[in-house]
Amino acid sequence: MNRLFRLALIFVVLAVAGFAAVRLFVDHRPAAPAPAASPTPKPSPGGLTLAAAQRSAFPDGMEARTPEGSRMVYADGQLVDTPFGPVLVNPGTIPDAAHAEGGAIAIHYLRQDTGGIHVTRALPFAVRSGSSGSISEWSVSRTIGDLPVVYTEGGGTWQGYSCSFATLTELRPAGPAELTTIQVMASDDGAVPSEQSKTTVGKIVDVVPNRSFVVRFTGARNFDAHYVRRGERYVPEGGERDTLGGC
């Protein structure tokens, strides 16, 4: 009887120990990782929204008449934060434009206070470039210098020869100012048989802010054009030797 009692007691002790071991394992399992937080959208300058800025810059709709009388239509752009307040940049196109008519970049300097949003400087055609009513591409860079720079590229084809030019426009406190215009593409693809065509394309690289950059050309011609800042502009260090030509 005592033997049976001892066996039963041992069984109970083992069962309790096993249950405790299970509890110990369960309680010390690593917790499931918390779900990753959703990225917080970067706020616009001073809490200003793009939509509100565009309503202030274009109160009568996103369009304007060019000095030549054509209708320029603007697309949604970008709000740029600067030390002197928000600046609105918008690309513009001319519907049904003549080949010689280019597109544009509109630049509006804004000020926001308790009274609302105020346009302190309006330049609907701050940069003109391209052909057939449009530019090729645009962006805002903060690598060229201390102030934001608008990169605008536009080109066209004339009698089979194609060219493209890039304009760098610095957003200064007193207003936008052109730093330089660079030919960044030349091609004769539309003027000669395709097997004989030659195309060269340039890209800005090796930027030293406020001092210099390199335009690296590749294709039919391969060379580096060094641009240095002299006063308020960038110029090719090698003069005509550092330009693409062919247009």
C-alpha positions in Angstrom: 0.0 0.0 0.0 2.8 2.3 1.0 4.5 1.4 -2.3 1.4 2.3 -4.3 1.1 5.6 -2.4 4.7 6.4 -3.1 4.2 5.7 -6.8 1.1 7.8 -7.0 2.9 10.6 -5.2 5.8 10.4 -7.6 3.4 10.5 -10.6 1.7 13.7 -9.2 5.1 15.4 -8.6 6.2 14.6 -12.2 3.0 15.8 -13.6 3.2 19.1 -11.7 6.8 19.5 -12.7 5.9 18.9 -16.3 3.1 21.4 -16.2 5.4 24.0 -14.7 8.0 23.3 -17.4 5.4 23.8 -20.0 4.3 27.1 -18.4 7.9 28.2 -18.1 8.5 27.5 -21.9 5.3 29.2 -22.9 5.8 32.3 -20.7 9.3 32.9 -22.0 8.7 32.6 -25.7 9.8 35.8 -27.5 6.9 38.1 -28.0 5.7 38.7 -31.6 7.3 41.8 -33.1 5.2 44.9 -33.0 3.9 45.9 -36.4 6.1 48.5 -38.1 5.0 52.0 -37.8 3.7 53.6 -41.0 6.1 56.2 -42.4 5.1 59.8 -41.5 4.7 61.9 -44.6 7.2 64.8 -44.7 5.3 68.0 -43.9 5.1 70.8 -46.5 7.0 74.0 -45.8 5.3 75.7 -42.8 2.4 73.2 -43.0 1.4 74.7 -46.3 -0.2 72.2 -48.7 0.5 72.0 -52.4 -3.2 72.5 -53.2 -3.5 75.6 -51.1 -0.4 77.1 -52.6 -1.6 76.5 -56.1 -5.0 78.0 -55.4 -3.2 81.2 -54.2 -0.7 81.2 -57.1 -3.4 80.5 -59.8 -6.7 82.0 -58.4 -8.3 81.9 -61.8 -7.2 78.3 -62.7 -4.0 76.6 -63.5 -3.2 78.5 -66.7 -1.9 81.8 -68.1 -1.5 83.6 -71.4 2.1 83.8 -72.8 3.4 87.1 -74.0 2.8 85.7 -77.5 -0.9 85.1 -76.7 -0.8 81.3 -76.3 -2.6 79.4 -73.5 -0.2 77.8 -71.1 -1.6 75.1 -68.8 0.2 74.2 -65.6 0.4 70.8 -63.9 0.8 70.1 -60.2 4.2 71.1 -59.1 6.4 71.1 -56.0 6.6 73.2 -52.9 10.2 74.1 -52.1 11.3 75.1 -48.6 13.8 77.9 -48.6 15.4 80.1 -45.9 13.2 83.0 -47.1 9.9 81.1 -47.3 8.1 78.6 -49.5 8.5 78.7 -53.3 6.0 77.0 -55.7 7.4 75.5 -58.9 5.0 74.2 -61.7 5.7 72.9 -65.2 3.6 74.4 -68.0 2.6 73.2 -71.5 0.9 74.8 -74.5 -1.8 72.6 -76.0 -1.7 72.4 -79.8 1.4 74.5 -79.8 3.5 75.4 -82.8 6.8 73.6 -83.1 8.8 76.7 -82.2 6.8 77.3 -79.0 8.4 75.8 -75.9 7.0 74.9 -72.4 7.7 76.8 -69.2 8.4 76.6 -65.5 6.3 78.9 -63.3 7.8 80.1 -60.1 5.8 81.8 -57.3 7.4 83.1 -54.1 4.9 82.8 -51.2 4.4 84.1 -47.7 2.0 82.5 -45.1 0.8 84.2 -42.0 -2.4 84.4 -39.9 -4.0 86.3 -42.7 -3.6 83.6 -45.3 -1.2 82.8 -48.2 0.3 85.7 -50.1 2.1 85.7 -53.4 5.1 88.0 -53.1 6.6 87.3 -56.5 4.8 85.7 -59.5 6.8 84.5 -62.5 4.5 82.3 -64.7 7.2 82.1 -67.4 10.4 82.1 -65.2 12.0 79.5 -67.5 11.2 78.9 -71.1 12.5 75.8 -72.8 11.7 73.0 -75.3 9.5 72.9 -78.4 6.0 71.9 -79.4 4.7 73.5 -76.2 6.5 71.4 -73.6 9.7 70.8 -71.8 11.4 67.4 -71.5 11.9 67.2 -67.8 12.4 69.2 -64.6 13.4 68.7 -61.0 14.6 70.6 -58.0 18.2 70.0 -56.7 19.8 70.9 -53.4 23.3 69.6 -54.4 24.5 72.5 -56.6 24.8 75.0 -53.8 23.4 76.5 -50.6 20.1 77.4 -52.3 17.7 75.1 -54.3 18.2 75.0 -58.0 15.5 74.2 -60.6 16.8 71.9 -63.4 14.8 72.4 -66.6 15.5 70.4 -69.8 14.0 71.0 -73.2 14.8 70.4 -76.8 13.5 69.6 -80.2 14.2 68.3 -83.7 14.9 70.6 -86.7 15.5 69.1 -90.1 16.4 65.7 -88.6 18.9 67.1 -86.1 17.9 66.9 -82.4 19.2 69.0 -79.5 18.4 69.3 -75.8 19.4 72.0 -73.4 19.4 72.1 -69.6 18.9 75.4 -67.7 19.9 75.7 -64.0 17.9 78.3 -62.1 18.8 79.2 -58.6 16.0 80.2 -56.2 17.5 83.4 -54.6 15.8 85.7 -52.0 15.3 88.4 -54.6 14.0 86.0 -57.2 15.1 83.2 -59.5 18.3 83.6 -61.4 19.8 81.6 -64.2 23.1 80.0 -63.4 23.8 78.5 -66.8 22.3 76.8 -69.8 24.1 73.7 -71.1 23.6 71.7 -74.3 23.2 68.1 -73.0 22.2 66.2 -76.2 22.9 66.2 -79.9 21.8 63.7 -82.4 21.6 63.5 -86.2 19.4 60.4 -86.1 16.6 62.0 -88.2 19.0 63.3 -90.8 21.0 60.3 -91.8 20.5 56.5 -92.1 20.2 54.9 -88.6 23.4 52.9 -89.0 25.3 56.2 -89.6 23.6 58.2 -86.8 25.5 59.7 -84.0 24.1 60.7 -80.6 25.9 62.2 -77.6 24.2 62.7 -74.2 25.5 64.6 -71.2 24.8 64.3 -67.4 25.8 66.4 -64.5 28.2 64.6 -62.1 30.9 65.3 -59.5 29.3 68.4 -58.0 31.3 70.5 -55.6 28.6 72.8 -54.1 28.9 76.5 -54.9 32.1 75.8 -56.8 32.0 73.4 -59.8 30.5 70.4 -61.5 31.3 68.1 -64.4 29.0 67.4 -67.4 30.0 63.9 -68.5 29.2 63.3 -72.2 28.9 59.7 -73.6 27.9 58.3 -77.0 29.4 59.4 -80.3 31.7 61.7 -78.3 33.1 60.9 -74.8 34.5 63.7 -72.8 34.1 65.7 -69.5 33.1 69.3 -69.5 34.2 71.2 -66.4 32.0 74.0 -65.2 33.2 76.5 -62.6 31.3 79.2 -60.7 32.4 82.7 -61.6 30.4 85.3 -59.8 26.7 84.5 -60.2 27.1 82.0 -63.1 28.7 78.7 -64.1 30.9 78.7 -67.2 32.7 76.0 -69.0 36.3 76.0 -67.9 37.6 75.1 -71.4 35.4 77.5 -73.2 34.0 76.2 -76.6 36.2 73.1 -76.2 33.9 72.1 -73.3 30.6 72.4 -75.1 28.8 69.9 -77.2 27.8 71.9 -80.3 26.2 70.4 -83.3 23.0 72.6 -83.2 
